[in-house]
Amino acid sequence: MALPTSIDDVQKVLGGQGYVCGRGLATVVFLSLKLGRPLFLEGEAGVGKTEIAKAISAALGRRLIRLQCYEGLDASSAVYEWNFPAQMVAIRTAEAAGGADRETLQDELFGPDYLIERPLLQAMRPDANGAPVLLIDELDRTDEPFEAFLLEALSDYQVTIPELGTIVAPEAPIVILTSNRTREVHDALKRRCLYHWVDYPDFDREIEILSARAPEASESLSREIVAFVQALRTEDLFKKPGVAETIDWAKCLLALDVINLSPEVISDTLGAILKYQDDIAKLQGSEAKRLLDEARASLEPV
């Protein structure tokens, strides 16, 4: 599929994948695609940063390549590794056969047949369907040396393998970086990207998202769910629920054939929206009823 030609087009194609996109986010996605610039998305966990990469990939029919970041991630793990077990088998086979030419063997051992491609190298390869979508997820979990490496790799869209030389992408991949802001990412990397803060949606937007992702839920139940979750986000919690938790909770309630929320149902299903025991303990008993009453009071008649 061709790239979207307008901001409205971005909203339409993402909406076709069940991703409800506000105009601000649609604008920065459009510019990223049109200008070929990496897109850096920051925000709380569960607000849809990772999902937008999946939606873009599906909408455009492009391959999605995901680099999940973690503490200690280094360039070799992100770019390539050599298949050492297969290399050892080849060496022993050559020795057993006798008369193996050392130089020829070395060229074979460090050739494409023994190369294990990791996400960054995969993203530099040509693809018949067009440049892939490269998702560099939770960049804030890595350290500054890896950021510095990314700065170079994403500037020229190339990586260097000492044994094979420099590999340049024939077409720049669509790059989306995400961060939950557990630490600040260096300004030098941010300057190479278009930036957008993905916030919690307002009530109407979250209703729209829930309708797209859990259409089986009735309008009245959806309104109660969203109103309760939004009231919950105003509480002093260790981890506030994101949109992903709203959707998960709705699906759990549907599986239980719940028609309307009640304090008992909320207490029984808190594990779908809260992921820390201290937060769950705060909502036990009368607190769940208080928040539910506040949520219902905030709802206008349909």
N, C-alpha and C positions, 0 to 999 in steps of 0.2 A: 504494500500500500504506500502511496506517496505521502510525504510529510504534510501535516495540516497547513493550510494557507492563511488561516486567520485565528484570532483568539477564540472566536465563537466555534470554529471548527475543532479546536483543541477540546473545548468543553463537550462538544458533541461526540467525538470519537472516544474520549475517556468515559463519558456517560454510557456509551455503548458497551463498555466493559464493567459497568457497575461502579465506576469511580466518579463520585459527585465532586466536581472541582469548582471552587470559587473563581471569580474573575482575576483576582490578584495572582493566584497560583497558576491559572491558565495562561496569563500573560507571560510569566517568567518561563514557563515550559515552552511556549511558542517561540520566545526569543532564543532560548537555549537550542532548540531544534533548527531554527532559521540561521543562527549565527555560528552553529557548531561549537558552542561553548559548554564546558561542564556545568552542571547544575548542582549547587550545594544546598541541601535542605537540612535545617535544624528544627528541633522541636521536641516536646516530650514524647516518651515512648508510647506507641499505640495510636498516633494521630494520623497515620496513613502515609508516612514518608517512603517506606519500602514498597507499599502497595502501588504507589504511582509509577514506579519503575516497571512493575509487573503489568500494569495497565497499558503503559506506553508500548511495551514489548508485544503484548497481545494485539493491541489496536493496529500497530504498524506491521505485524507479521514478522518481527525481527527476533532473533535469538536473544534470550536473556542470559547473561553471564554474571554470576554473583560472587563477589569476593567478600566473605564474611570476616570482618576484622576482629582481632583479639589481641590481648596483651602478649607481646613477644613476636608478633608477626613480622617476618623479615622479607627482604626482596626475593630471595630464592624460593620461599614458600608461595609467594604471590605470583611469581613469573614462571619458574620451571624447576624441575628436578631431574636428575638422571636415574634411570631404572637400574640401580646397583645390583639387585639379585640377577636380573637378566644379563647384565654385563659380566658378572662372575661366571655364570653358566657358559657364556660365549668364550671367555678366556680359558676355562677348563676344557671345553670342547676343542679349541684350537690347539692347546697343549697336548691333548690326547692324540690328535691327528698328526702332530709333529710338523715341523718345518713351517710354522706360521710366520709370516712376515710381520715384524713388530709394528712398523709404521702403518701398514695397511690395516692391521687389527685395531690400532689406536683410532684411525679415521673412522672405522666402522663402529667402534664402541661409543664414540662421541658424535654420532650422526643422528638423523631424525628417527631411526628405528628404536633408539633407546631413550628418546627424549619424552618426558612426561610434562605436558603443557598444563600450566596453572592459569587461573583466570586472566591475568593481565596479558599473557602471551596469546591466549585464545582470542582475546578481544582485538589483537593486532592482525589476525588472520583474515583473508578475504572470505566473503560469504555470499552465496548466490542470491540470498534474500535481502542483501544490503547490510550496512554496518550494524553490528549487534548493539544491544543495550548493555552497557557495563555498569552494574550496580556495586558500588563500594560502600558496604553497609556498616554503620556504626564506627565510623572512622575515629571517633574520640576514644575508642578502646585501645588504639595503637599508641606508639610513642613518636617523638619528634624525628628520629632518624628515618622512620618509614614515611613520614610526611614529606621529608626532603627528597626521598627517592621518588615519591609520587609526583612531586613538583616537576621533576625532570621528565618522567615518563609521560605525563599528561601535557607537557608543553609541546613536545614534538611527536607525540604518539608513536614512540619507538622504544624498544628495549634491546639491550645488548647481552648476548650470550657469548662468553669468551671463546668457547670452542667453535661457535658457528658464525659469529659476527653480529652486526646490528640488523634487527628485523623492524622494518617500518610498516605501519599500517597503510594499506592502499587507500583506505577511506577511514576518516576519524570515527571511532565508535561514539554512540550516544552515551555520555557519561553522567551518572547520577551518584552523588556522594551524600550520605546521610550521617547525622550526628545527633545523639540524645543530650549533648552538651554536658556530659559528666566532667569534661575539661574543655578549655578553650583550644580550638584548632588554630594553628599559626596563620597570621594575616597574609603571609606570602602565598599560601595555598588558596585562601579565600579570594584573593585578588584575581586569581586565574579563573574564577568561577562566577556565574550569576548566583545570587543568594536569595533565599526566601525562608522566612520563619513560618513554619506550619503550626498554627495554634489550634486549640480546641475549637470546634465549630460552635456557632450559636444554636439556639433551639431549633429554628426552622431548617438550618442546614443539616443538623444532625438527624432530624426527622426525615429529610430527603435521603440522607445516606442510609438510614435504617430501612426505609421503604425499598431502596434499591438492593440492599444486601439481605434483608429478611422480609420479603414481600408477603409472606404468609401471615405475619402479625397484623392484627386488626388495628385500625386507626387509633382507637381508644387505648389499647394496650401499648402501642408504640409511643403515644404521647406521655403515658405514665412512666414508661421506661426511661425516656429521654429526660423528662422533668426530674425524675429521681436521681439519675446519674449526674445531671447538671447541678442539682442541689448537693450531691455527694462531693463534687469537686470544690465546693466552697468550704468543706471541712478541713481540719488540720490533720492530714493523712500523710503517711510516709510515701505512698505512691498513689497518686490520683488515677482513677480509671480513664483510659483513653477510649477512642472511638472503637477500637478493636474489641475492647471489653464490653462496650454497649452492644455490639453485634453478637458477641458470644453469649451474653446474658439473655438477649432476646431469643436466640436459638435454643438455649436451655429451657427457658420458660415455655416455648412452643412445644418442646419435647415432653414437658410435663402437663400439657393441655391447660395451662394457666390462662384465664380470661381477664382477670384483673389482679393487680398487685395487692398483697396483704403483708403485714409485718411478719407473719409466719413464713410465707413463701420467700420473702426477702432474706430472712435469717437462714433459711435452708439452702439458698443459692448464692450466698455472698462470695463463695469461692470462685464464682465466674467473673466477678468484677473487682474483687480485692485480692491481692496476692501476698499479703503479709498478715500474720496472725494478730499483731498489735492493732492493725487497722480493722480487722474483722471484729476483734473484741470490743472496739469502740462502738460498733453498730449493733451490738446485741441488745435485746430487751427493748426498753422504751425509746432508745435512740432511733431505731429503724422506723418506729411509728411516727416519731416527731418529724423525721425527714420526709416520710411519705405524706404526712399531712401538709408540710410546707410545699412539697412538689405539687400536690393536688390543688392547693390554694393558688399556685402560680399559673395554673392552666386556665385559659379562657374557654368559654363554651364553644364547642365546635360548630 
